Amino acid sequence: MELKEIGEFGFIERFAPDFKALLSGEVLGIGDDCAVLPMDETSDLLVTTDMLIEDIHFLKDKISAWQLGYKSVAVNLSDIAAMGGTPLGTFLSIAVPPGIDVEYLDEFMKGYHDISEKYATPLYGGDTTKSVKHLAINVCAIGKCPKGKAKLRRNAQSGDLICVTGNLGDSAGGLQAMLNKMETSADIEHLLRRHHLPEPQIKEGQVLLNFSGVHAMMDISDGIASDLVHILKASNKTARIDLEKLPLSEPLKRICATQNWSPDELAVGGGEDYELLFTVASEQLDELQNIFSKQTGKMVHIIGEIKLGEPEIQWHKNGQKVVLSKAGFNHFQE
Amino acid sequence: MELKEIGEFGFIERFAPDFKALLSGEVLGIGDDCAVLPMDETSDLLVTTDMLIEDIHFLKDKISAWQLGYKSVAVNLSDIAAMGGTPLGTFLSIAVPPGIDVEYLDEFMKGYHDISEKYATPLYGGDTTKSVKHLAINVCAIGKCPKGKAKLRRNAQSGDLICVTGNLGDSAGGLQAMLNKMETSADIEHLLRRHHLPEPQIKEGQVLLNFSGVHAMMDISDGIASDLVHILKASNKTARIDLEKLPLSEPLKRICATQNWSPDELAVGGGEDYELLFTVASEQLDELQNIFSKQTGKMVHIIGEIKLGEPEIQWHKNGQKVVLSKAGFNHFQE
């Protein structure tokens, strides 16, 4: 049987139960943005790891070495942010094929260093080796959060509002612009920057950590059409999403209009936004909006609601039920 | 400039100082078998990571999927052992090319699980993704050891005896036998097992941790000709190694005799032994031998001595100085 028949998550389900049996009670293992381990009397340790493979996750001639170094760290710190954690540092494994010169690697490490400095996360160690043909990068990030307080995927509750911390679809728009070799403009530059240089929402996650009403949280790496289902499955709940509420940037709206792209599809399916997706009890929303905007200068955007029911997303657009297929959103046929 | 001109360690030296500046005082970062981080009042956290790339570190038709899963964990636990630590668990990133089926991955995960169960080290999380052509595996292992007690590379002292915990060269002999497609025999099977299924010296490392006279320690992954130099550079000392003292297995001696291989060269340059290499104050040796053999059923083998001087290895064979070149060991020309 080929892997694509069951997919990444089907594969994980084949071995995860055997390993769960090895876990002690106080550890959260496979299945969230980070593993959560007891660290000391007041803190839990967070650990996450992400692999980036050339020609799968990036094209070497489409992203600069500096950007690639920056992004390799950013996507891992985003997983720490998704728990409401504080990042501590990272480990880098890099497998280098023939034909990549030291100057390229220097630039990569400069990008890696610049984001490490920005978030005060030293590179603690790693592994450097050869590869046959493709650059392979693995970063493991560690962080911490107050004991027992990490925001998990499994705690969404019926009646919670579903929120995101920023615009969706920009990164996917940037990827499309890049693959279509579109002529550069200020709007395209904005989308490309969002694709190449995602910013981990560390501060945002830490603010959300302090609200008991924030029940479930994760980062948006694959797009909410896929990511939100993880929260729904872990929490055994259903969700209603109102597509007209998805926050979209002005550059994305303009490019979508000229290119005849569907902003809704980019926003829910494109992925790599690295904003935070969370659910919050409605009675805490006003206080949260107030403090969140004061402390981060940003707004949270309400895009839907958690309800009792099967773990699936009910999509709505301007009050009408719609369905998402490979061909995009269509009106629901009853 | 191509990477091979400066090598892995030359590359690391280019960026390590910039990252060292980000470290807080109580953290040991780049440059040992593990990073050492403060964990709680009594323990330090150990973290290590190792990448295995198909056709660089292993040939898919020469090692079974089960063995590969086992070895992926073993080489990381070996780094925890090298600090005298207790492993806690691991994280696995795996990039799977087309053509590897789910049954292969199931066997890989079974080997991964079996060693995880043996050493009570759960898989805590990871990342599963596609690759273009080669299987890429990254394991990150975490462990702990009593605060401030981790055995580092930098503490070797003049007069220390240099010791190893077991036979050297078996793994390199197994690799040669495999590459030369030698006919199988009990001796060859022994060497192949040592190559495919290294055993992390966890218990051995923990016993050595308790001896204050054990000053420097690391695991043998590249062979002592290369590994010992790391201890010498970190400690700013020189070493004398007596080749006739290298512990060699009977199977290796027999195969070397029939194949006309140099056991000395396999023992110092072959690598992947995953025994521990350490230096110990001579006055603690008797007590150490006594307790080590009682608690592990094994002996430590003395192979040389640490001295004041440049960080390099002086090789001796039966009292005669010899030099190690690409062509092997030769009598020293003065």
Interface residues (C-beta under 8 A of the other chain):
Chain A: M1 E2 L3 E5 I6 E8 F11 I12 R14 F15 D18 F19 K20 L22 L23 V27 G29 I30 G31 D32 C34 A35 L37 M39 D40 E41 L45 V47 T48 T49 D50 M51 I53 E54 D55 I56 H57 L88 G89 F91 S93 I94 A95 V96 P98 I100 D101 V102 E103 L105 D106 M109 Y112 H113 S116 E117 A120 T121 P122 L123 Y124 G125 G126 D127 T128 T129 K130 S131 V132 K133 H134 A136 N138 C140 I142
Chain B: M1 E2 L3 E5 I6 E8 F11 I12 R14 F15 D18 F19 L22 L23 V27 G29 I30 G31 D32 C34 A35 L37 M39 D40 E41 L45 V47 T48 T49 D50 M51 I53 E54 D55 I56 H57 L88 G89 F91 S93 I94 A95 V96 P98 I100 D101 V102 E103 L105 D106 M109 Y112 H113 S116 E117 A120 T121 P122 L123 Y124 G125 G126 D127 T128 T129 K130 S131 V132 K133 H134 A136 N138 C140 I142
